[in-house]
């Protein structure tokens, strides 16, 4: 059970599971080691797993018609990462989900989670809450992208997630913030000259 402490603590922030319910959840978890640059989701394939990051870092991104990459999510320990639209609708993915570091994830299949959620109300409630929070965050991020300057977006990321800024390659952060690595480098230079 100790191996699963982090995911169980994540769940306990929102709901309470009995010992038997925890055991049933642990019974559907598959532990998978992922190498840096390995994909866990790719366009054209249905995303069958909800992936919880135990150790490591990931990004999800798409490639536009001009061949430019656009990062839509960065995930580190204690976060879920997948092509969530593909996972929820069980339709082919549109995103690549790639490991940025050698990583370990817990994987739970769509069928297993759906089956357990029908039987364990609090688990269903947990996934509802976490999905709503993810939706609310993506809405806030979309509004920030429309209303904030590039420097403000970078400062907000730095303030909220300093660990991500330290660990994730600058080109991935720039892609996530919707700017070129060169422009982000100028922002960082300007900020360091102000301090």
N, C-alpha and C positions, 0 to 999 in steps of 0.2 A: 504493500500500500504506500510505503514511503516514496517509492519511485514516482508516484502519481500525485504527490503533495501539491505541487504548483497548480495543476489543472483543478484539483479538488478545492484548493483555496480560492482560485478564480471563480469557481461556481458558487462557493460559500459566501462570496460578496453579495450575491443576489438571492439565493434560495438555500434551503436546508435539505440535504439528502440523508436518508437513513443509511446505516452501515450496509444493509442489504442492497439498497439502491446504488451506493458507491461501488459495491462489488460487481453489480450487473453492468454498470458503466465501464469499469475497468476491463470487464470481460470482452468488450467490443473494440478496445483500443489496440492498434497495431503500432509498435515502435519501429520507425524507419530512419536509417542513417542516409543523409543526402550529401553528396559531394558538392563543393563550390562549383558554380556554373551549371549544375544539373537542374533540369526542369521537373516540376511536379504537376504542372498543367500546361497545355499547349492548345492553340487554336485548332478547332476541328474535332477535338476529342471531348466527350462529356466529362465534366469534373465529378468524380464519384466520391471524393473524400473531403471531409471537413478536417483541415490540418491545423494542429496546435503546435506552436514553436516551443520546444523544450530548450533547445540550445541553437544559437545561430541567428542568421538574418536572411530575409528574402525580399524580393521586390516583385510586383506584378506590373506588367506593362503591355502596351500594344504598339504595333508598328503601323504608321499611317501610309497613305498611298505614295508618298515621296520617300519612304524608307526611314523616316525619322521615328525614334523610340520615344514614347510618352509613358513615364512611370505614374501609375495611379495609386499604388500602395507600397509602403515599406513596412515590414513586420520584423520584430525581434522577439526575444523571449517573452512568454506569457501572452502572446497575441495569436489570433487565428489568421490564416492566410489561405486563400483559394481564389479561383475565379468564381466569386459568390453568385453571380447571375446564372452561370452555367450550373453550379451546384444546386441552387434553389429550384430552377426551372427544369433541370435535367436535360438541357439542350447543349449543343456543341459550344465549347469555350471560344472566347474571342481574345483572351489574354494569355500571355506567357507568364508563368510564375516560376522564378529562378532563384536558386540559392546564391547568396552573395558571400557566404562563408560555408565551410564544412558544418553541417547542421544535423540536429536530431529533431524529428517531429513525431507527434502522436497522430495517427490517422484513424478516422472513424468513417465507415461507409454511410452513404445517404440512407440506404435501406435499414442498416442497424440503428442509426439515430432515430429515424422515423418510427421504427418498431418500438424502441424504448420510450420515445416521447408519448406514444399512445397509451403506454402502461404506467409511466411515471410522470404525474402532472408537474411536479417541481422541475424536472429536467426540461420538459416542454416550455415551462415558464422561463427557465434560464436562457434557452436558445431564442425565445421570443425577445427577451430583454436585450440580449447581446446583439441580435439582428437590428433591433430598433436603435440601439446606441450607434452601431456601425452606419446605419442610414442617416442618423442625425449628424454624425461627424462628417460624412461625405457631403451632406447639404451645406454644412458650415464651411467646409473646404472649398466648395464651388463658389460660395458667396465671397470668401476671402480672395479667391483668384480673380474675381471680378472687381472687388473694391479696394484691394490693398496694393501698394507699390511692391516692386520686387524686393526692395530692402526690408519692408515691413513683413513680407511673407518669410523671408530668411530669418529675421529676428524672432518671429513667432515660433518657427520650427526650432531654432536654437534654444529658446527659452523653455518650450514645452518638452522637447526631446533632445537634450544635449548628447545623450548616449548615441543616438542615431547619427548626428552630425559628426561625431568622432569616429564611428565605425564604418559608415557607408561611404563608398567612393563618391567624390565630388561630382562626377558626371551624372550619377544616379540621383543625387540630391537636386542638382540643377534641373534634370528632367522632371522630377517630382514637382518642383516649384515653377516649371514652365519657362525656363530660361536656358541659355547656353552656359557651359562650364566657364567660358571666358568672362561672361557678364557676371556670373556669381563670384568669380575670382576678384573682379573689380569691386564688387560690393564688400567682400571680406577685407580687401585692402583699405577701402574707405573707412570701414568700421574700426579697423585696427589703428588707423591714423587719428581717429577721433578719441580713442581711449588713452 
